[in-house]
Amino acid sequence: MKINDTIRTRRQALGLTQEVLADRLGVSAPAVNKWEKALNYPDITLLPVLARTLGIDLNTLLSFQEDMSREEIGAFLHELSETARVQGCAAAFQLARSKLWEFPNNDLLAYNTALLLNGALTLYPENDDEQRKAWEQEVVALHERSVHGADPKIREHAAYTMALQCIGAGELEQAEALCGQLSDMHKEKQILTALLRKKQGRCEDAWILLEKELFAYANEIENILLHMLDLALAGDDLAHARVLAELASAAGRVLGLSVYGTLSAPLQLALAEKDGPRALSLLEKWAESLATLWDDLNSSPLYRHLPVKKDTDSTLLLRTLFGRLEADPESRFLKDVPGYQKLAAKWGTARPAEAFAVK
């Protein structure tokens, strides 16, 4: 609230007329009227007595506030959006300048204001090309300010936004520098870099980046579905567990995962249901798929460019996996399933039947 609004609001709340307030302060009623209309301001020497008369402190009178809260920023952005819609971009930019002048160090305010103003330029275009270019430069300046701000999260958001814009504008060197400012943990960095590599004519690098990203997401989705399946089994909801197992297997196929990946959920379900023949059948396919894990991956149209380690020895992994099965009390029923010992022996992981014994 501005000082003129504060004076008027507090005066009215106290039930004072302009004449009464003027009399208490030793000024004229027209002077108070001008303060409330923002045509003039009280003399600095009057501020302490004015604040006491209105029952507020100087900070409140002068509308001083160290910074805006997230809620206040949200409310301002709504006001800014409505201003752009109703009054146009000129009024919106003027309102933004005023607020940014009031809070010059608020990175969150600057970044979100830049995003909103950029959107306003798209939604509410005006015919003056020169004016539009000037406004666009203001938006760029706000993004640059955010890139060099104190808040590391806002810096990354702004760097990503600017890099995307630079790629679109063909400013590839600047885009490269901005991509370099993003941490490796930034969820959009790999895709952004792939877009940049495409623009640079480095399509092979772009393919590899995108395929790596897809493979990571595919495994993450598969892992989440496995956890959901485990949760359904823990709740004895077998009907839901069977649906989840089917969906996990289908997702693995759609996302180009190996046979090993697509069989994990059905195998987990078969073990939980103690379906020996089905568990053994799936386990055999599951184990065999490890030997061709990377061949399966490269045969997928989704991962044609993904570099893989084809010389990876699966023996240790198989031994570990079978060892976990044998150590799990829920899997001890496998020892009575015909063919299990033969399967374990085939992969060099055979252990005596007493390995299943409870100790």
DRENDO-1510 file (C-alpha; in Angstrom, 1 decimal, always signed):
<recs>
REC; n; res; u; v; w
REC; 1; MET; +0.0; +0.0; +0.0 .
REC; 2; LYS; +1.4; +3.4; -0.9 .
REC; 3; ILE; +1.7; +6.3; +1.6 .
REC; 4; ASN; -1.3; +8.2; +0.2 .
REC; 5; ASP; -3.5; +5.0; +0.5 .
REC; 6; THR; -2.1; +4.4; +4.0 .
REC; 7; ILE; -2.9; +7.9; +5.2 .
REC; 8; ARG; -6.5; +7.8; +3.8 .
REC; 9; THR; -7.2; +4.2; +5.1 .
REC; 10; ARG; -6.0; +4.9; +8.6 .
REC; 11; ARG; -7.7; +8.3; +8.9 .
REC; 12; GLN; -11.0; +6.7; +7.9 .
REC; 13; ALA; -10.5; +3.8; +10.2 .
REC; 14; LEU; -10.0; +6.2; +13.1 .
REC; 15; GLY; -13.1; +8.2; +12.1 .
REC; 16; LEU; -11.1; +11.4; +11.5 .
REC; 17; THR; -12.0; +14.0; +8.9 .
REC; 18; GLN; -9.3; +15.6; +6.8 .
REC; 19; GLU; -9.9; +18.8; +8.8 .
REC; 20; VAL; -9.4; +17.1; +12.2 .
REC; 21; LEU; -6.2; +15.3; +11.0 .
REC; 22; ALA; -4.9; +18.6; +9.6 .
REC; 23; ASP; -5.6; +20.4; +12.9 .
REC; 24; ARG; -3.8; +17.8; +14.9 .
REC; 25; LEU; -0.7; +18.0; +12.6 .
REC; 26; GLY; -0.8; +21.8; +12.3 .
REC; 27; VAL; -1.3; +21.8; +8.6 .
REC; 28; SER; -4.2; +22.8; +6.3 .
REC; 29; ALA; -7.0; +20.5; +5.2 .
REC; 30; PRO; -6.1; +21.0; +1.5 .
REC; 31; ALA; -2.6; +19.7; +2.4 .
REC; 32; VAL; -4.0; +16.5; +3.7 .
REC; 33; ASN; -6.3; +16.2; +0.7 .
REC; 34; LYS; -3.2; +16.4; -1.6 .
REC; 35; TRP; -1.4; +13.7; +0.4 .
REC; 36; GLU; -4.3; +11.4; +0.0 .
REC; 37; LYS; -4.5; +12.0; -3.7 .
REC; 38; ALA; -0.7; +11.5; -4.1 .
REC; 39; LEU; -0.4; +15.1; -5.5 .
REC; 40; ASN; +2.0; +15.9; -2.7 .
REC; 41; TYR; +3.8; +14.3; +0.3 .
REC; 42; PRO; +4.1; +15.2; +3.9 .
REC; 43; ASP; +7.2; +17.0; +5.0 .
REC; 44; ILE; +9.8; +14.6; +6.4 .
REC; 45; THR; +9.7; +16.3; +9.8 .
REC; 46; LEU; +6.0; +15.5; +10.0 .
REC; 47; LEU; +6.4; +11.8; +9.4 .
REC; 48; PRO; +6.9; +10.7; +13.1 .
REC; 49; VAL; +4.0; +12.7; +14.4 .
REC; 50; LEU; +1.8; +11.6; +11.5 .
REC; 51; ALA; +2.6; +8.0; +12.1 .
REC; 52; ARG; +1.8; +8.3; +15.9 .
REC; 53; THR; -1.5; +10.2; +15.1 .
REC; 54; LEU; -2.5; +7.4; +12.7 .
REC; 55; GLY; -1.5; +4.7; +15.2 .
REC; 56; ILE; +1.1; +3.0; +13.1 .
REC; 57; ASP; +4.9; +2.9; +12.9 .
REC; 58; LEU; +7.0; +4.6; +10.3 .
REC; 59; ASN; +7.7; +1.4; +8.4 .
REC; 60; THR; +3.9; +0.9; +7.8 .
REC; 61; LEU; +3.4; +4.6; +7.0 .
REC; 62; LEU; +6.2; +4.5; +4.3 .
REC; 63; SER; +5.1; +1.0; +3.1 .
REC; 64; PHE; +8.6; -0.3; +3.9 .
REC; 65; GLN; +9.0; -4.0; +3.6 .
REC; 66; GLU; +12.3; -5.9; +3.2 .
REC; 67; ASP; +10.9; -8.3; +0.6 .
REC; 68; MET; +7.8; -9.9; -0.9 .
REC; 69; SER; +6.6; -13.2; +0.2 .
REC; 70; ARG; +5.7; -15.9; -2.4 .
REC; 71; GLU; +2.0; -15.3; -1.7 .
REC; 72; GLU; +2.5; -11.5; -2.4 .
REC; 73; ILE; +4.4; -12.3; -5.6 .
REC; 74; GLY; +1.6; -14.6; -6.7 .
REC; 75; ALA; -1.0; -11.9; -6.0 .
REC; 76; PHE; +1.1; -9.3; -7.9 .
REC; 77; LEU; +1.5; -11.6; -10.9 .
REC; 78; HIS; -2.3; -12.1; -11.0 .
REC; 79; GLU; -2.7; -8.3; -11.0 .
REC; 80; LEU; +0.0; -8.0; -13.7 .
REC; 81; SER; -1.8; -10.6; -15.9 .
REC; 82; GLU; -5.1; -8.8; -15.5 .
REC; 83; THR; -3.5; -5.5; -16.3 .
REC; 84; ALA; -2.1; -6.9; -19.5 .
REC; 85; ARG; -5.4; -8.4; -20.5 .
REC; 86; VAL; -7.5; -5.4; -19.8 .
REC; 87; GLN; -5.2; -2.4; -20.4 .
REC; 88; GLY; -2.6; -3.9; -22.7 .
REC; 89; CYS; +1.2; -4.4; -22.6 .
REC; 90; ALA; +2.1; -0.8; -22.0 .
REC; 91; ALA; +0.2; -0.6; -18.7 .
REC; 92; ALA; +1.6; -4.1; -17.7 .
REC; 93; PHE; +5.2; -3.1; -18.3 .
REC; 94; GLN; +4.7; +0.1; -16.4 .
REC; 95; LEU; +3.3; -1.7; -13.4 .
REC; 96; ALA; +6.1; -4.3; -13.6 .
REC; 97; ARG; +8.8; -1.5; -13.6 .
REC; 98; SER; +7.2; +0.1; -10.6 .
REC; 99; LYS; +7.2; -3.1; -8.6 .
REC; 100; LEU; +10.7; -4.1; -9.6 .
REC; 101; TRP; +12.0; -0.7; -8.7 .
REC; 102; GLU; +10.4; -1.2; -5.2 .
REC; 103; PHE; +12.0; -4.7; -4.8 .
REC; 104; PRO; +15.2; -4.6; -6.8 .
REC; 105; ASN; +16.8; -7.7; -5.3 .
REC; 106; ASN; +13.9; -10.1; -5.5 .
REC; 107; ASP; +15.1; -12.8; -8.0 .
REC; 108; LEU; +11.8; -14.7; -7.8 .
REC; 109; LEU; +9.8; -11.6; -8.6 .
REC; 110; ALA; +12.1; -10.6; -11.5 .
REC; 111; TYR; +12.1; -14.1; -13.1 .
REC; 112; ASN; +8.4; -14.6; -12.9 .
REC; 113; THR; +7.7; -11.1; -14.1 .
REC; 114; ALA; +9.8; -11.7; -17.1 .
REC; 115; LEU; +7.9; -15.0; -17.9 .
REC; 116; LEU; +4.6; -13.3; -17.6 .
REC; 117; LEU; +5.5; -10.2; -19.6 .
REC; 118; ASN; +6.9; -12.5; -22.4 .
REC; 119; GLY; +3.6; -14.3; -22.4 .
REC; 120; ALA; +1.7; -11.0; -22.5 .
REC; 121; LEU; +3.7; -10.0; -25.6 .
REC; 122; THR; +2.5; -13.2; -27.3 .
REC; 123; LEU; -1.1; -13.1; -26.1 .
REC; 124; TYR; -1.7; -9.4; -26.6 .
REC; 125; PRO; +0.4; -8.2; -29.5 .
REC; 126; GLU; +0.5; -4.6; -30.5 .
REC; 127; ASN; +1.2; -3.0; -33.9 .
REC; 128; ASP; +4.2; -0.9; -32.9 .
REC; 129; ASP; +7.2; -3.1; -33.9 .
REC; 130; GLU; +9.7; -0.7; -32.4 .
REC; 131; GLN; +7.9; -0.6; -29.1 .
REC; 132; ARG; +7.6; -4.4; -29.1 .
REC; 133; LYS; +11.4; -4.8; -29.6 .
REC; 134; ALA; +12.0; -2.4; -26.7 .
REC; 135; TRP; +9.7; -4.5; -24.5 .
REC; 136; GLU; +11.4; -7.7; -25.6 .
REC; 137; GLN; +14.8; -6.2; -24.6 .
REC; 138; GLU; +13.3; -5.4; -21.2 .
REC; 139; VAL; +12.3; -9.1; -20.8 .
REC; 140; VAL; +15.8; -10.2; -21.8 .
REC; 141; ALA; +17.3; -7.8; -19.3 .
REC; 142; LEU; +15.1; -9.3; -16.6 .
REC; 143; HIS; +16.2; -12.9; -17.5 .
REC; 144; GLU; +19.9; -11.8; -17.5 .
REC; 145; ARG; +19.4; -10.2; -14.1 .
REC; 146; SER; +17.9; -13.5; -12.8 .
REC; 147; VAL; +20.8; -15.5; -14.3 .
REC; 148; HIS; +23.2; -13.5; -12.2 .
REC; 149; GLY; +21.0; -13.3; -9.1 .
REC; 150; ALA; +21.7; -14.6; -5.6 .
REC; 151; ASP; +19.2; -17.5; -5.7 .
REC; 152; PRO; +20.8; -20.6; -7.2 .
REC; 153; LYS; +17.4; -22.2; -8.2 .
REC; 154; ILE; +16.2; -19.0; -9.9 .
REC; 155; ARG; +19.6; -18.8; -11.7 .
REC; 156; GLU; +19.1; -22.2; -13.1 .
REC; 157; HIS; +15.5; -21.6; -14.2 .
REC; 158; ALA; +16.6; -18.3; -15.9 .
REC; 159; ALA; +19.6; -19.9; -17.6 .
REC; 160; TYR; +17.4; -22.7; -19.0 .
REC; 161; THR; +14.8; -20.2; -20.3 .
REC; 162; MET; +17.5; -18.0; -21.9 .
REC; 163; ALA; +19.3; -21.0; -23.4 .
REC; 164; LEU; +16.1; -22.2; -25.0 .
REC; 165; GLN; +15.4; -18.7; -26.4 .
REC; 166; CYS; +19.0; -18.5; -27.7 .
REC; 167; ILE; +18.8; -21.8; -29.4 .
REC; 168; GLY; +15.6; -20.6; -31.2 .
REC; 169; ALA; +17.3; -17.4; -32.2 .
REC; 170; GLY; +20.4; -19.2; -33.5 .
REC; 171; GLU; +22.7; -17.6; -30.8 .
REC; 172; LEU; +24.4; -20.9; -30.2 .
REC; 173; GLU; +27.6; -19.8; -28.4 .
REC; 174; GLN; +25.5; -18.0; -25.8 .
REC; 175; ALA; +23.2; -21.0; -25.5 .
REC; 176; GLU; +26.3; -23.3; -24.9 .
REC; 177; ALA; +27.5; -21.0; -22.1 .
REC; 178; LEU; +24.0; -21.0; -20.5 .
REC; 179; CYS; +23.7; -24.8; -20.8 .
REC; 180; GLY; +27.1; -25.0; -19.0 .
REC; 181; GLN; +25.6; -23.1; -16.0 .
REC; 182; LEU; +23.0; -25.8; -15.5 .
REC; 183; SER; +23.9; -28.5; -12.9 .
REC; 184; ASP; +23.9; -32.1; -14.1 .
REC; 185; MET; +21.0; -32.7; -11.8 .
REC; 186; HIS; +18.8; -30.3; -13.8 .
REC; 187; LYS; +16.0; -32.5; -15.2 .
REC; 188; GLU; +15.9; -30.7; -18.6 .
REC; 189; LYS; +19.6; -30.3; -19.2 .
REC; 190; GLN; +20.1; -33.3; -21.4 .
REC; 191; ILE; +17.1; -32.6; -23.6 .
REC; 192; LEU; +18.2; -28.9; -23.9 .
REC; 193; THR; +21.7; -29.9; -24.8 .
REC; 194; ALA; +20.3; -32.3; -27.4 .
REC; 195; LEU; +18.4; -29.5; -29.0 .
REC; 196; LEU; +21.6; -27.4; -29.1 .
REC; 197; ARG; +23.6; -30.2; -30.6 .
REC; 198; LYS; +20.9; -30.6; -33.4 .
REC; 199; LYS; +21.2; -26.9; -34.1 .
REC; 200; GLN; +25.0; -27.2; -34.2 .
REC; 201; GLY; +24.7; -30.1; -36.8 .
REC; 202; ARG; +26.0; -32.6; -34.2 .
REC; 203; CYS; +23.1; -35.0; -34.7 .
REC; 204; GLU; +24.9; -38.1; -33.5 .
REC; 205; ASP; +25.5; -36.5; -30.2 .
REC; 206; ALA; +21.9; -35.4; -30.0 .
REC; 207; TRP; +20.7; -38.9; -30.7 .
REC; 208; ILE; +22.9; -40.3; -27.9 .
REC; 209; LEU; +21.8; -37.7; -25.4 .
REC; 210; LEU; +18.1; -38.3; -26.1 .
REC; 211; GLU; +18.4; -42.1; -26.1 .
REC; 212; LYS; +20.3; -42.0; -22.8 .
REC; 213; GLU; +17.5; -39.8; -21.3 .
REC; 214; LEU; +14.8; -42.1; -22.6 .
REC; 215; PHE; +16.5; -45.2; -21.3 .
REC; 216; ALA; +16.9; -43.6; -17.8 .
REC; 217; TYR; +13.2; -42.6; -17.8 .
REC; 218; ALA; +12.2; -46.0; -19.0 .
REC; 219; ASN; +14.1; -47.7; -16.2 .
REC; 220; GLU; +12.7; -45.2; -13.7 .
REC; 221; ILE; +9.1; -46.0; -14.8 .
REC; 222; GLU; +9.8; -49.7; -14.6 .
REC; 223; ASN; +11.2; -49.3; -11.1 .
REC; 224; ILE; +8.2; -47.3; -9.9 .
REC; 225; LEU; +5.8; -50.0; -11.3 .
REC; 226; LEU; +7.8; -52.7; -9.5 .
REC; 227; HIS; +7.5; -50.8; -6.2 .
REC; 228; MET; +3.7; -50.4; -6.8 .
REC; 229; LEU; +3.5; -54.1; -7.5 .
REC; 230; ASP; +5.3; -54.8; -4.2 .
REC; 231; LEU; +3.0; -52.5; -2.4 .
REC; 232; ALA; -0.1; -54.3; -3.8 .
REC; 233; LEU; +1.4; -57.6; -2.8 .
REC; 234; ALA; +2.1; -56.4; +0.7 .
REC; 235; GLY; -1.6; -55.4; +1.0 .
REC; 236; ASP; -2.7; -58.9; -0.3 .
REC; 237; ASP; -4.4; -57.2; -3.3 .
REC; 238; LEU; -3.5; -59.9; -5.8 .
REC; 239; ALA; -6.0; -58.6; -8.4 .
REC; 240; HIS; -4.3; -55.2; -8.5 .
REC; 241; ALA; -0.9; -56.8; -8.4 .
REC; 242; ARG; -1.7; -58.9; -11.5 .
REC; 243; VAL; -2.8; -55.8; -13.4 .
REC; 244; LEU; +0.4; -53.9; -12.3 .
REC; 245; ALA; +2.6; -56.8; -13.4 .
REC; 246; GLU; +0.9; -56.9; -16.8 .
REC; 247; LEU; +1.3; -53.1; -17.2 .
REC; 248; ALA; +4.9; -53.2; -16.1 .
REC; 249; SER; +5.7; -55.8; -18.7 .
REC; 250; ALA; +3.8; -53.9; -21.4 .
REC; 251; ALA; +5.6; -50.7; -20.5 .
REC; 252; GLY; +8.9; -52.4; -20.7 .
REC; 253; ARG; +8.1; -53.6; -24.2 .
REC; 254; VAL; +6.8; -50.2; -25.4 .
REC; 255; LEU; +9.9; -48.5; -23.9 .
REC; 256; GLY; +12.3; -50.9; -25.6 .
REC; 257; LEU; +13.7; -52.5; -22.4 .
REC; 258; SER; +15.3; -55.9; -22.7 .
REC; 259; VAL; +13.5; -59.2; -22.0 .
REC; 260; TYR; +15.2; -59.0; -18.6 .
REC; 261; GLY; +13.4; -55.8; -17.9 .
REC; 262; THR; +10.0; -56.9; -19.2 .
REC; 263; LEU; +10.0; -60.1; -17.2 .
REC; 264; SER; +10.9; -58.6; -13.8 .
REC; 265; ALA; +7.4; -57.8; -12.8 .
REC; 266; PRO; +5.8; -61.1; -13.9 .
REC; 267; LEU; +8.6; -63.0; -12.1 .
REC; 268; GLN; +8.0; -61.0; -8.9 .
REC; 269; LEU; +4.3; -61.8; -9.1 .
REC; 270; ALA; +4.9; -65.5; -9.7 .
REC; 271; LEU; +7.3; -65.7; -6.8 .
REC; 272; ALA; +4.7; -64.0; -4.5 .
REC; 273; GLU; +2.0; -66.4; -5.7 .
REC; 274; LYS; +4.4; -69.3; -5.2 .
REC; 275; ASP; +3.6; -70.5; -8.7 .
REC; 276; GLY; +6.6; -72.8; -9.1 .
REC; 277; PRO; +6.3; -73.8; -12.8 .
REC; 278; ARG; +5.6; -70.2; -14.0 .
REC; 279; ALA; +8.4; -68.8; -11.7 .
REC; 280; LEU; +10.8; -71.4; -13.1 .
REC; 281; SER; +9.9; -70.6; -16.7 .
REC; 282; LEU; +10.2; -66.9; -16.2 .
REC; 283; LEU; +13.4; -67.3; -14.2 .
REC; 284; GLU; +15.0; -69.3; -17.1 .
REC; 285; LYS; +14.0; -66.6; -19.7 .
REC; 286; TRP; +15.1; -63.9; -17.3 .
REC; 287; ALA; +18.5; -65.5; -16.8 .
REC; 288; GLU; +19.1; -66.2; -20.5 .
REC; 289; SER; +18.2; -62.6; -21.4 .
REC; 290; LEU; +21.1; -61.3; -19.3 .
REC; 291; ALA; +23.5; -62.9; -21.8 .
REC; 292; THR; +22.0; -60.9; -24.7 .
REC; 293; LEU; +21.1; -57.8; -22.6 .
REC; 294; TRP; +22.9; -55.2; -24.7 .
REC; 295; ASP; +22.1; -56.9; -28.0 .
REC; 296; ASP; +18.4; -56.6; -27.1 .
REC; 297; LEU; +18.9; -53.0; -26.3 .
REC; 298; ASN; +20.6; -52.1; -29.6 .
REC; 299; SER; +18.0; -54.0; -31.6 .
REC; 300; SER; +15.3; -51.6; -30.3 .
REC; 301; PRO; +14.5; -48.7; -32.7 .
REC; 302; LEU; +14.6; -46.5; -29.6 .
REC; 303; TYR; +18.3; -47.1; -28.7 .
REC; 304; ARG; +20.1; -47.4; -32.1 .
REC; 305; HIS; +22.8; -44.9; -31.2 .
REC; 306; LEU; +23.2; -45.7; -27.5 .
REC; 307; PRO; +26.8; -46.9; -26.8 .
REC; 308; VAL; +26.8; -50.2; -24.7 .
REC; 309; LYS; +29.3; -52.4; -23.1 .
REC; 310; LYS; +28.9; -55.6; -25.0 .
REC; 311; ASP; +31.7; -57.3; -23.2 .
REC; 312; THR; +29.9; -57.2; -19.9 .
REC; 313; ASP; +30.2; -60.5; -18.0 .
REC; 314; SER; +26.8; -61.5; -16.7 .
REC; 315; THR; +28.1; -64.3; -14.5 .
REC; 316; LEU; +28.6; -62.3; -11.4 .
REC; 317; LEU; +25.2; -60.6; -11.8 .
REC; 318; LEU; +23.5; -64.0; -12.2 .
REC; 319; ARG; +25.3; -65.4; -9.2 .
REC; 320; THR; +24.1; -62.4; -7.1 .
REC; 321; LEU; +20.5; -62.6; -8.3 .
REC; 322; PHE; +20.2; -66.4; -7.6 .
REC; 323; GLY; +21.9; -65.9; -4.3 .
REC; 324; ARG; +19.3; -63.3; -3.3 .
REC; 325; LEU; +16.5; -65.7; -4.3 .
REC; 326; GLU; +18.0; -68.5; -2.2 .
REC; 327; ALA; +18.4; -66.2; +0.8 .
REC; 328; ASP; +14.8; -64.9; +0.6 .
REC; 329; PRO; +12.4; -66.9; +2.8 .
REC; 330; GLU; +9.6; -66.2; +0.4 .
REC; 331; SER; +11.5; -68.0; -2.4 .
REC; 332; ARG; +12.5; -71.1; -0.5 .
REC; 333; PHE; +9.7; -73.0; -2.2 .
REC; 334; LEU; +11.8; -73.1; -5.4 .
REC; 335; LYS; +14.0; -75.9; -4.0 .
REC; 336; ASP; +11.0; -78.2; -4.4 .
REC; 337; VAL; +10.3; -77.1; -8.0 .
REC; 338; PRO; +11.6; -79.7; -10.5 .
REC; 339; GLY; +14.2; -78.2; -12.7 .
REC; 340; TYR; +15.4; -75.5; -10.4 .
REC; 341; GLN; +18.7; -77.1; -9.4 .
REC; 342; LYS; +19.4; -77.9; -13.1 .
REC; 343; LEU; +18.7; -74.2; -14.0 .
REC; 344; ALA; +21.0; -73.0; -11.2 .
REC; 345; ALA; +23.7; -75.4; -12.4 .
REC; 346; LYS; +23.4; -74.3; -16.0 .
REC; 347; TRP; +24.3; -70.7; -15.0 .
REC; 348; GLY; +27.1; -71.8; -12.7 .
REC; 349; THR; +25.3; -70.8; -9.6 .
REC; 350; ALA; +24.2; -74.2; -8.2 .
REC; 351; ARG; +24.1; -74.4; -4.4 .
REC; 352; PRO; +23.2; -77.4; -2.4 .
REC; 353; ALA; +19.6; -77.7; -1.4 .
REC; 354; GLU; +20.5; -77.1; +2.2 .
REC; 355; ALA; +21.3; -73.5; +1.2 .
REC; 356; PHE; +17.5; -73.0; +1.4 .
REC; 357; ALA; +17.3; -74.3; +5.0 .
REC; 358; VAL; +16.3; -71.8; +7.7 .
REC; 359; LYS; +19.2; -71.0; +9.9 .
</recs>
